[in-house]
Amino acid sequence: MEELIRTNDLVTISFVEALLKDADIGYIVADQAMSALEGMVGAFPRRILVDADEADRARRLLTDAGLGAELRPRAKTEPGW
């Protein structure tokens, strides 16, 4: 799995989810339970993860949608680095 975005912004998360769903790219929103436990204070951002095989396509999609600045840098161990 590759992390695409890490944010506390629920609007951004919803937008990314809609884009990925429409493009038929599987994803996981990690840390939702932690965010709920801390009372939505924003101390624990949520992470959007996609399969490494879909990461390039997902990154292009989000960049084309104007979210390029929100993308996390790729880890040196991830494919495509």
Protein Blocks (a to p, Z undefined) as FASTA:
>chain_A
ZZfbdcfblklmmmmmmmmmmnopacddehklmmmmnoonopaccdddddfklmmmmmmm
mmmnopmmmpccddfkbghZZ
